[in-house]
Amino acid sequence: MLKKTSKKEVEKHISEFFSNINDRTPKEVKKTRRLAMKFKIPLKEKRKLFCKKCFNPYKTPKTRIKNKIKSVLCENCGSISKWRIKN
């Protein structure tokens, strides 16, 4: 039998998970991301803590800023994630 979980319990679980993301595996990151999508919980700034291609947490990424765009290079897969910097 499946256990029913509330949206608040899931939000609490996600915030605890991202508090120490450096100790997590890509499989755990992917699972937590899917859980957030299932309950329609936006990750907001938390989504910038891991690579969107390989789901590895950023430990010491190469970061570049040019023309108000922040580029982060993943040390694992080599993909580049770009975000616009707000004023």
LINBEL-V156945 format. One record per pair of residues at least 12 apart in sequence whose C-alpha atoms are under 6 Angstrom apart, sorted by sequence separation. I is the first residue (numbers start at 1). J is the second residue. D is the distance in whole Angstrom. If there is no record, write none. Layout:
BEGIN
I;J;D
I;J;D
END
This chain:
BEGIN
61;73;6
70;82;6
61;74;6
70;83;5
69;83;6
69;84;5
69;85;6
68;85;5
26;55;5
26;56;5
22;57;6
END
